[in-house]
Amino acid sequence: MQAFEFRYGPKLIAGPGAARRLAELLPPGPCLFVTDETVRALGLADAVLDALPDALIFDRVEQDPSRETLMAAVAAGAGAVSVVGFGGGSPMDVAKLAAYLIATGEDLDTLWGVGKAQGHKLPLALVPTTAGTGSEATPVTVITVGGGEKRGVNSPSLFADWAVLDAELTLTLPRAVTAATGIDAMVHAIEAYTSARLKNPMSDMFARKALRLISDNLIVACERPDDLGARGRMLLAAHLAGIAFANAPVAGVHALAYPLGGHFHVPHGLSNALMLTHVLGHNMAAAMPLYAELGAMLDPTVKDVGRQGQAQALVQHLGRLSRAAGVPQRLAEVGIGAEHLDLLASEAMKQERLLVNNPCPITEADARRLYEAAL
């Protein structure tokens, strides 16, 4: 057996209504409650906040949260003894890093990259209200810095103490959000399974299970939004994919997706969806055996067509899922044109921590070609 290391993340608490248990999990005292205005407006946090009378509420997290937002959350949490991240990936990312910075007082600029944060954070609970990012399962946080660039902190010190999966919180999600976040989780699973660095039998197991759950439940969750079972299975899939990519990091799809969010504010899940099949096509020669394994798993009818046919079946299957979910398929649909190709390709090259995980190299010329194909 190959030598490898594998880290599990937080204690998992799952089930309808599970978020109402937050108060019993956290230590006594003020809690920094990080969320966004949409979550507050929908009333998703009301029951939880009623049970946390000492909560210090910070609800100004935006999509692709900025450094300024992060530091405002840290300031709002002065005196907090614990932190809750409640919402999509953005509030959870801010909560993770805020819990660390409040506890340690360290300089953010010393933490960018892998393994730089080695101190101890405040007790942290993360509650996703979308089934996509898997942020509640990972030690990774991504913040937008100057010029639209996204930078990450990746360290075991950012693992949450508790992850709470409550399908009731996702029942009111619009179809577009359900679809895009579901594709996001799918990308996490695929890229973990094919990562050039740290891929291992444990991450493979979680990635395969996540991909099967998404394939079976994404369209059901889109078309029957009140199906609590499908919603719960999508939350679990996103969490399992998060565990997978926390150990076998994501790669080229994410590297090309980040500039779409950082510069054009395309939601992260949609950014991944727009680039997925194009990057898989670029990777095909290098990753064909792994793509074939996934293709045969998702579509048993292709078991006798050979590796190339099975790998192509994976790409076709993912494309059909994306279209059936109603996700935009072209960059032009989100306001990106040929005049932006050079900027996007240049910005993608800044994602070195992701590009090194890709099954094959992606040069700036490759990136430009892939963006052009996605127009």
C-alpha positions as CSV (number, residue, x, y, z in Angstrom):
1,M,0.0,0.0,0.0
2,Q,1.2,3.5,-0.8
3,A,2.4,5.7,2.1
4,F,0.1,8.7,2.7
5,E,-1.4,10.9,5.4
6,F,-5.0,11.8,5.9
7,R,-6.7,14.3,8.1
8,Y,-10.3,14.2,9.2
9,G,-11.9,17.5,10.0
10,P,-14.6,18.5,12.5
11,K,-17.1,16.5,14.5
12,L,-20.1,16.1,12.2
13,I,-23.6,16.7,13.4
14,A,-26.3,16.0,10.8
15,G,-30.0,15.8,10.5
16,P,-33.1,18.1,10.0
17,G,-33.1,20.7,12.7
18,A,-29.5,20.0,13.8
19,A,-28.6,23.7,13.7
20,R,-30.8,24.3,16.7
21,R,-28.2,22.3,18.8
22,L,-25.5,25.0,18.3
23,A,-26.1,26.6,21.7
24,E,-25.3,23.4,23.5
25,L,-22.1,22.9,21.6
26,L,-20.5,26.2,22.2
27,P,-18.7,27.3,25.4
28,P,-20.5,29.9,27.6
29,G,-19.9,33.5,26.6
30,P,-20.1,35.8,23.6
31,C,-20.0,34.2,20.2
32,L,-19.0,35.9,17.0
33,F,-21.8,34.9,14.5
34,V,-20.6,35.4,10.9
35,T,-23.2,35.4,8.2
36,D,-24.6,37.5,5.3
37,E,-27.5,39.8,4.7
38,T,-29.4,37.3,2.6
39,V,-29.3,34.6,5.3
40,R,-30.6,37.2,7.8
41,A,-33.3,38.4,5.5
42,L,-34.6,34.8,4.9
43,G,-34.8,34.2,8.6
44,L,-32.6,31.1,8.4
45,A,-30.6,32.0,11.5
46,D,-33.5,33.3,13.6
47,A,-34.0,30.1,15.7
48,V,-30.3,29.7,16.3
49,L,-29.7,33.4,17.3
50,D,-32.7,33.2,19.7
51,A,-30.7,30.5,21.6
52,L,-27.5,32.6,21.5
53,P,-28.4,35.8,23.3
54,D,-24.8,36.9,23.7
55,A,-24.0,36.6,19.9
56,L,-22.0,39.3,18.3
57,I,-23.6,39.4,14.9
58,F,-21.5,40.2,11.8
59,D,-23.7,39.9,8.7
60,R,-21.8,42.0,6.2
61,V,-20.0,39.1,4.4
62,E,-20.2,39.5,0.6
63,Q,-19.6,37.0,-2.2
64,D,-15.9,36.6,-2.7
65,P,-15.2,38.2,0.7
66,S,-12.5,40.9,0.8
67,R,-9.6,41.4,3.2
68,E,-11.4,44.5,4.5
69,T,-14.5,42.4,5.3
70,L,-12.4,39.8,7.1
71,M,-10.7,42.4,9.3
72,A,-14.1,44.0,10.0
73,A,-15.3,40.6,11.3
74,V,-12.2,40.2,13.4
75,A,-12.9,43.7,15.0
76,A,-16.5,42.8,15.5
77,G,-15.5,39.7,17.4
78,A,-13.4,41.4,20.1
79,G,-14.3,39.6,23.3
80,A,-15.8,36.6,21.6
81,V,-15.0,33.2,23.1
82,S,-16.2,31.2,20.1
83,V,-17.1,31.7,16.4
84,V,-20.0,30.4,14.2
85,G,-19.9,30.6,10.4
86,F,-23.5,30.3,9.1
87,G,-24.2,30.5,5.4
88,G,-22.5,29.7,2.2
89,G,-18.8,29.3,1.6
90,S,-18.0,33.0,2.0
91,P,-19.3,33.4,5.6
92,M,-17.7,30.1,6.6
93,D,-14.3,31.2,5.1
94,V,-14.4,34.5,7.0
95,A,-15.4,32.7,10.2
96,K,-12.5,30.3,10.0
97,L,-9.9,32.9,9.6
98,A,-11.5,35.3,12.0
99,A,-11.5,32.5,14.7
100,Y,-7.8,32.2,14.1
101,L,-6.9,35.9,14.0
102,I,-9.0,36.8,17.0
103,A,-7.2,34.1,19.1
104,T,-3.7,34.6,17.9
105,G,-3.5,38.3,16.8
106,E,-1.1,37.2,14.0
107,D,-0.5,39.3,10.9
108,L,-2.6,38.0,8.0
109,D,0.1,38.6,5.5
110,T,2.3,35.9,7.2
111,L,-0.4,33.3,6.8
112,W,-1.0,33.0,3.0
113,G,-0.2,29.6,1.6
114,V,0.0,26.1,3.1
115,G,0.8,25.4,6.7
116,K,1.7,28.9,7.8
117,A,-1.0,29.2,10.4
118,Q,0.2,27.1,13.3
119,G,-1.5,28.7,16.3
120,H,-4.8,27.8,18.0
121,K,-8.1,29.4,17.0
122,L,-11.2,30.0,19.0
123,P,-13.8,27.1,19.2
124,L,-15.5,27.2,15.8
125,A,-18.8,25.8,14.5
126,L,-19.7,25.9,10.8
127,V,-23.2,25.6,9.4
128,P,-23.6,25.5,5.6
129,T,-26.9,26.8,4.1
130,T,-25.9,25.6,0.6
131,A,-24.7,22.2,-0.5
132,G,-21.6,23.1,-2.4
133,T,-18.4,24.5,-1.0
134,G,-17.8,21.9,1.7
135,S,-16.0,24.7,3.5
136,E,-17.2,23.3,6.8
137,A,-15.0,20.2,6.2
138,T,-11.8,21.9,5.1
139,P,-8.9,23.8,6.6
140,V,-8.9,26.2,3.7
141,T,-10.1,29.8,3.5
142,V,-10.0,32.0,0.4
143,I,-10.0,35.8,0.6
144,T,-10.1,38.4,-2.3
145,V,-7.2,40.9,-1.9
146,G,-6.2,43.9,-4.0
147,G,-6.9,43.9,-7.7
148,G,-9.4,41.0,-7.6
149,E,-6.8,38.4,-6.8
150,K,-7.8,35.5,-4.5
151,R,-5.4,34.2,-1.9
152,G,-5.8,31.3,0.4
153,V,-4.7,30.1,3.8
154,N,-4.5,26.3,4.2
155,S,-3.7,24.9,7.6
156,P,-5.0,22.3,9.9
157,S,-5.4,25.0,12.5
158,L,-8.4,26.3,10.6
159,F,-10.4,23.0,10.9
160,A,-13.7,23.7,12.6
161,D,-14.6,21.9,15.8
162,W,-18.1,21.1,14.7
163,A,-19.8,20.9,11.3
164,V,-23.6,21.0,11.4
165,L,-25.5,19.7,8.3
166,D,-29.2,20.7,8.6
167,A,-31.1,20.1,5.4
168,E,-34.0,22.3,6.6
169,L,-31.8,25.3,6.0
170,T,-31.5,24.6,2.3
171,L,-35.2,24.1,1.4
172,T,-35.6,27.7,0.3
173,L,-32.6,27.9,-1.9
174,P,-33.4,29.2,-5.5
175,R,-32.8,26.6,-8.2
176,A,-29.9,28.6,-9.6
177,V,-28.0,28.4,-6.3
178,T,-28.9,24.8,-5.8
179,A,-27.5,24.0,-9.2
180,A,-24.3,26.0,-9.1
181,T,-23.4,24.9,-5.6
182,G,-24.1,21.3,-6.5
183,I,-21.7,21.6,-9.5
184,D,-19.1,23.1,-7.2
185,A,-19.2,20.1,-5.0
186,M,-19.0,17.9,-8.0
187,V,-15.8,19.7,-9.1
188,H,-14.3,19.2,-5.7
189,A,-14.8,15.5,-5.9
190,I,-13.5,15.2,-9.4
191,E,-10.4,17.3,-8.8
192,A,-9.6,15.5,-5.5
193,Y,-9.8,12.2,-7.3
194,T,-7.4,13.3,-10.1
195,S,-5.1,15.6,-8.0
196,A,-1.5,15.3,-8.9
197,R,-0.5,15.8,-5.3
198,L,-1.6,13.9,-2.2
199,K,-4.3,11.8,-3.8
200,N,-4.7,8.7,-1.7
201,P,-7.1,5.8,-1.1
202,M,-9.1,7.6,1.6
203,S,-9.6,10.8,-0.4
204,D,-10.6,8.6,-3.4
205,M,-13.2,6.9,-1.3
206,F,-14.8,10.1,-0.2
207,A,-14.6,11.6,-3.7
208,R,-16.4,8.6,-5.3
209,K,-19.2,8.6,-2.7
210,A,-19.7,12.3,-3.1
211,L,-19.8,12.1,-6.9
212,R,-22.4,9.3,-6.8
213,L,-24.6,11.2,-4.4
214,I,-24.4,14.4,-6.5
215,S,-25.1,12.5,-9.7
216,D,-28.2,10.8,-8.1
217,N,-29.6,13.8,-6.3
218,L,-28.7,17.1,-7.9
219,I,-31.5,17.2,-10.4
220,V,-34.0,16.0,-7.8
221,A,-33.0,18.8,-5.5
222,C,-33.4,21.3,-8.4
223,E,-36.8,20.1,-9.5
224,R,-38.2,19.1,-6.1
225,P,-36.8,21.7,-3.8
226,D,-38.8,20.6,-0.8
227,D,-37.4,17.0,-1.0
228,L,-35.7,16.9,2.4
229,G,-34.0,13.6,1.6
230,A,-32.4,14.9,-1.6
231,R,-31.4,18.1,0.1
232,G,-29.8,16.1,3.0
233,R,-27.9,13.9,0.6
234,M,-26.6,16.9,-1.3
235,L,-25.3,18.4,1.9
236,L,-23.6,15.2,2.8
237,A,-22.1,15.0,-0.7
238,A,-20.7,18.5,-0.4
239,H,-19.2,17.6,3.0
240,L,-17.6,14.4,1.7
241,A,-16.2,16.2,-1.3
242,G,-14.8,18.8,1.2
243,I,-13.1,16.0,3.2
244,A,-11.6,14.7,-0.1
245,F,-10.2,17.9,-1.3
246,A,-9.0,18.9,2.1
247,N,-6.5,16.0,1.7
248,A,-6.1,15.8,-2.1
249,P,-6.2,19.5,-3.2
250,V,-8.1,20.9,-6.1
251,A,-6.5,22.0,-9.3
252,G,-6.9,23.5,-12.8
253,V,-10.7,24.0,-12.8
254,H,-10.5,26.1,-9.6
255,A,-7.4,27.9,-10.9
256,L,-9.3,29.1,-13.9
257,A,-12.5,29.7,-12.0
258,Y,-11.0,32.1,-9.4
259,P,-10.4,35.0,-11.9
260,L,-14.0,34.8,-12.9
261,G,-15.1,35.4,-9.4
262,G,-12.4,37.8,-8.4
263,H,-12.8,40.1,-11.4
264,F,-16.3,39.6,-12.6
265,H,-18.1,38.4,-9.4
266,V,-19.3,35.2,-11.0
267,P,-20.5,33.0,-8.1
268,H,-17.8,30.4,-7.3
269,G,-19.9,27.3,-8.1
270,L,-21.0,28.8,-11.5
271,S,-17.3,29.7,-12.2
272,N,-16.3,26.1,-11.8
273,A,-19.2,24.9,-13.9
274,L,-18.3,27.2,-16.7
275,M,-14.7,25.8,-16.9
276,L,-15.2,22.2,-15.9
277,T,-15.6,20.3,-19.2
278,H,-13.0,22.5,-20.9
279,V,-10.3,21.8,-18.3
280,L,-11.2,18.1,-18.2
281,G,-10.7,18.0,-22.0
282,H,-7.3,19.6,-21.5
283,N,-6.4,17.0,-18.9
284,M,-7.7,14.1,-20.9
285,A,-4.5,12.5,-22.0
286,A,-2.9,12.6,-18.5
287,A,-6.0,11.8,-16.5
288,M,-7.8,9.3,-18.8
289,P,-7.5,6.2,-16.6
290,L,-9.0,8.1,-13.6
291,Y,-11.7,9.8,-15.7
292,A,-12.5,6.3,-17.1
293,E,-13.0,4.9,-13.6
294,L,-15.4,7.7,-12.7
295,G,-17.2,7.5,-16.1
296,A,-17.8,3.8,-15.6
297,M,-19.0,4.3,-12.1
298,L,-21.5,6.9,-13.1
299,D,-22.7,5.3,-16.3
300,P,-22.5,1.4,-16.1
301,T,-23.6,1.2,-19.8
302,V,-20.1,2.2,-20.9
303,K,-18.3,-0.6,-19.1
304,D,-17.3,-2.3,-22.4
305,V,-16.2,0.8,-24.5
306,G,-12.6,1.0,-23.3
307,R,-10.9,3.7,-21.3
308,Q,-11.1,6.5,-23.8
309,G,-14.9,5.9,-24.2
310,Q,-15.4,5.7,-20.5
311,A,-13.4,8.9,-19.9
312,Q,-15.4,10.7,-22.6
313,A,-18.6,9.4,-21.0
314,L,-17.6,11.1,-17.8
315,V,-17.3,14.5,-19.5
316,Q,-20.6,14.0,-21.4
317,H,-22.4,12.9,-18.2
318,L,-21.2,16.0,-16.3
319,G,-22.2,18.2,-19.2
320,R,-25.7,16.7,-19.2
321,L,-26.0,17.2,-15.5
322,S,-24.9,20.9,-15.8
323,R,-27.4,21.6,-18.6
324,A,-30.2,19.7,-16.9
325,A,-29.7,21.7,-13.7
326,G,-30.0,24.9,-15.7
327,V,-26.5,26.3,-15.1
328,P,-25.2,28.8,-17.7
329,Q,-22.8,27.1,-20.1
330,R,-20.9,30.0,-21.7
331,L,-18.8,32.9,-20.4
332,A,-20.8,35.3,-22.6
333,E,-23.9,34.5,-20.5
334,V,-22.2,36.1,-17.5
335,G,-20.9,39.2,-19.3
336,I,-17.4,38.0,-20.2
337,G,-16.1,38.6,-23.7
338,A,-13.0,38.1,-25.9
339,E,-11.6,41.4,-24.7
340,H,-11.1,39.8,-21.2
341,L,-9.2,36.7,-22.3
342,D,-5.7,38.1,-21.7
343,L,-6.6,39.4,-18.3
344,L,-8.2,36.1,-17.3
345,A,-5.2,34.0,-18.5
346,S,-2.7,36.2,-16.7
347,E,-4.7,36.1,-13.5
348,A,-5.1,32.3,-13.6
349,M,-1.3,32.0,-13.6
350,K,-1.2,33.5,-10.1
351,Q,-3.0,30.4,-8.7
352,E,0.2,28.5,-8.4
353,R,-0.9,26.6,-5.3
354,L,-3.7,25.1,-7.4
355,L,-2.0,24.7,-10.8
356,V,0.7,22.4,-9.2
357,N,-2.1,19.9,-8.4
358,N,-3.4,19.6,-12.0
359,P,-2.8,16.3,-13.8
360,C,-0.9,18.1,-16.5
361,P,0.6,21.6,-16.9
362,I,-1.6,24.6,-17.8
363,T,0.4,27.4,-19.3
364,E,-0.8,30.9,-19.8
365,A,-1.4,30.1,-23.5
366,D,-3.4,27.0,-22.4
367,A,-5.5,29.1,-20.0
368,R,-6.3,31.6,-22.7
369,R,-7.3,28.8,-25.1
370,L,-9.6,27.3,-22.5
371,Y,-11.3,30.6,-21.7
372,E,-11.8,31.2,-25.4
373,A,-13.4,27.8,-25.8
374,A,-15.8,28.7,-22.9
375,L,-16.9,32.0,-24.4
